[in-house]
Amino acid sequence: MTTPDPRPLPDRLRMDGRHALVTGAASGLGLAIAEGLLQCGAAVTLLDRDAEELERSAAALAAAGGPISTRCCDVSEPAAVEAAVAAAAQEHGGLHAVFANAGIAGGPSIRSEEGRVYDMDWKTFDGALAVNLIGTLATVRAAARAMRPAGGGSIVVTVSTAGLRADAMVGYGYSASKGALANLVRQAAVDLAPDGIRVNGIAPGPFHTNIGGRGPKDPAVDQAWADTVLLARMGHTQEIQGMALLLASDAASFMTGGVYPVDGGALTGVF
Ligand SMILES: NC(=O)c1ccc[n+]([C@@H]2O[C@H](COP(=O)([O-])OP(=O)(O)OC[C@H]3O[C@@H](n4cnc5c(N)ncnc54)[C@H](O)[C@@H]3O)[C@@H](O)[C@H]2O)c1
């Protein structure tokens, strides 16, 4: 777009007539991102490897808007992601925004003996990289391939504050994969700008999700996370929606290559 968009801001933030695909959409941040996009008019494809949760979440989102589609797929298998994203784009007659969001905790933190470098397990480390790094790059590639013929789109990667600085609450697999994603965002932004595809990252601080497991939460662990945040609490998943919508929408037409914290001030480091 070389001339200013004449539409008022609320219209540039709307997603009517747009199709967005979200990976890791059956739970947590992905589910909230999907909900926010639906509420703002988008058709949304939810992609996740957990078929049961995927259908449960799609049903729960029915009131938020629509249409909603689901694709069951493991993002660490690039060929499967490629096929799922291409099929979703075909089903909805295009693909305007993709959230490469699926991710796993990937093993114990360096605060536990098994997470420290002395005893860290290579299989666990590889597992984190397979989902968080390879899975994200596979999603970015599939998204770019689907978007290029239409002249552009928006790709948003869920990074983490743990990818922008050291974090004693996570392990090596998570830290290394998320650190790599911060630079992958910049690399892909440079690569894809000529094709009209914007690439940005969101760096969430600690949010209440199922990343640590679906069981009851340990209040001591939640408190330890809250203690890392300037606003002295964990985030609620709906608090990711504003940044997600902005980056997907035409209101962010001059934004690419950035990684934006949504972290309650955790990156200020003063608490
Ligand atoms: N929760 C936090 O505090 C936090 C902070 C920073 C970044 N993040 C990032 O946010 C993203 C979402 O995590 P969340 O906290 O919502 O966790 P979550 O566990 O609640 O949701 C993650 C979803 O991703 C799916 N998933 C996992 N591996 C997959 C794979 N290989 N293929 C397809 N789907 C897969 C899971 O089935 C699940 O539905 C992750 O990338 C995570 O690293 C989370």
The ligand as a MOL file (V3000), in Angstrom:
LIG
                    3D

  0  0  0     0  0            999 V3000
M  V30 BEGIN CTAB
M  V30 COUNTS 44 48 0 0 0
M  V30 BEGIN ATOM
M  V30 1 N 1.6930 -19.5300 28.7990 0
M  V30 2 C 2.7350 -18.7420 28.8810 0
M  V30 3 O 3.0460 -18.2210 29.9490 0
M  V30 4 C 3.5710 -18.4500 27.6590 0
M  V30 5 C 4.5590 -17.4680 27.7540 0
M  V30 6 C 5.3330 -17.1890 26.6360 0
M  V30 7 C 5.1090 -17.8600 25.4560 0
M  V30 8 N 4.1510 -18.8240 25.4030 0 CHG=1
M  V30 9 C 3.9680 -19.5260 24.1310 0
M  V30 10 O 2.6100 -19.4680 23.7490 0
M  V30 11 C 2.3340 -20.5460 22.8570 0
M  V30 12 C 1.0520 -21.2120 23.2920 0
M  V30 13 O 1.2630 -21.8280 24.5600 0
M  V30 14 P 0.1570 -21.8420 25.7120 0
M  V30 15 O 0.7780 -21.2660 26.9080 0
M  V30 16 O -1.1110 -21.3180 25.2130 0 CHG=-1
M  V30 17 O 0.0800 -23.4260 25.9860 0
M  V30 18 P -1.1240 -24.4610 25.9280 0
M  V30 19 O -0.4930 -25.7640 26.2890 0
M  V30 20 O -2.2700 -23.9950 26.7300 0
M  V30 21 O -1.5340 -24.4810 24.3890 0
M  V30 22 C -0.6540 -24.9690 23.4160 0
M  V30 23 C -1.4400 -25.7080 22.3450 0
M  V30 24 O -0.5030 -26.1140 21.3430 0
M  V30 25 C -0.7880 -27.4480 20.9690 0
M  V30 26 N 0.4260 -28.0790 20.4570 0
M  V30 27 C 1.5330 -28.4170 21.1620 0
M  V30 28 N 2.4090 -29.0160 20.3590 0
M  V30 29 C 1.8490 -29.0550 19.1230 0
M  V30 30 C 2.2660 -29.5770 17.8810 0
M  V30 31 N 3.4440 -30.2170 17.7520 0
M  V30 32 N 1.4440 -29.4310 16.8110 0
M  V30 33 C 0.2410 -28.8240 16.9340 0
M  V30 34 N -0.2110 -28.3390 18.0970 0
M  V30 35 C 0.5830 -28.4570 19.1750 0
M  V30 36 C -1.2930 -28.1100 22.2320 0
M  V30 37 O -2.0670 -29.2850 21.9440 0
M  V30 38 C -2.1130 -26.9880 22.8560 0
M  V30 39 O -3.4620 -27.0230 22.4310 0
M  V30 40 C 3.5690 -21.4460 22.8970 0
M  V30 41 O 4.3750 -21.1880 21.7730 0
M  V30 42 C 4.2710 -21.0040 24.1560 0
M  V30 43 O 5.6530 -21.2520 24.1310 0
M  V30 44 C 3.3760 -19.1380 26.4720 0
M  V30 END ATOM
M  V30 BEGIN BOND
M  V30 1 1 1 2
M  V30 2 2 2 3
M  V30 3 1 2 4
M  V30 4 1 4 5
M  V30 5 2 4 44
M  V30 6 2 5 6
M  V30 7 1 6 7
M  V30 8 2 7 8
M  V30 9 1 8 9
M  V30 10 1 8 44
M  V30 11 1 9 10
M  V30 12 1 9 42
M  V30 13 1 10 11
M  V30 14 1 11 12
M  V30 15 1 11 40
M  V30 16 1 12 13
M  V30 17 1 13 14
M  V30 18 2 14 15
M  V30 19 1 14 16
M  V30 20 1 14 17
M  V30 21 1 17 18
M  V30 22 2 18 19
M  V30 23 1 18 20
M  V30 24 1 18 21
M  V30 25 1 21 22
M  V30 26 1 22 23
M  V30 27 1 23 24
M  V30 28 1 23 38
M  V30 29 1 24 25
M  V30 30 1 25 26
M  V30 31 1 25 36
M  V30 32 1 26 27
M  V30 33 1 26 35
M  V30 34 2 27 28
M  V30 35 1 28 29
M  V30 36 1 29 30
M  V30 37 2 29 35
M  V30 38 1 30 31
M  V30 39 2 30 32
M  V30 40 1 32 33
M  V30 41 2 33 34
M  V30 42 1 34 35
M  V30 43 1 36 37
M  V30 44 1 36 38
M  V30 45 1 38 39
M  V30 46 1 40 41
M  V30 47 1 40 42
M  V30 48 1 42 43
M  V30 END BOND
M  V30 END CTAB
M  END
